Amino acid sequence: MATTKNEDFLGRCQTMKSAYGSFKKVSFGPDDLKKMNEWAKDNKGWVNILIKTKKTTSPDQSDFYVSLDTWKPDGGNYKKDLPF
């Protein structure tokens, strides 16, 4: 399977607290939307994003981040690889 080397980070992420518990908020700006639109043009109109947990955080930072999922299949013929 194909992998990617660099990650395209998106948006501003926050973990917010309310009277009913905490929730996660992601805000996308014009540059983020441009990245997603350019990716969608080459991928049948679809964009996948990944929501990942940070390994280390400080109290004033969010505990997660969002990146563009740039994975594409490597074009192999998987039907021939199956044992049945």
Sequence and secondary structure as in RCSB ss.txt:
>XXXX:A:sequence
MATTKNEDFLGRCQTMKSAYGSFKKVSFGPDDLKKMNEWAKDNKGWVNILIKTKKTTSPDQSDFYVSLDTWKPDG
GNYKKDLPF
>XXXX:A:secstr
    SS EEESEEEEEEETTEEEEEEE  HHHHHHHHHHHHTTTT   EEEEE SS  TTS SEEEEE       
  HHHHS  
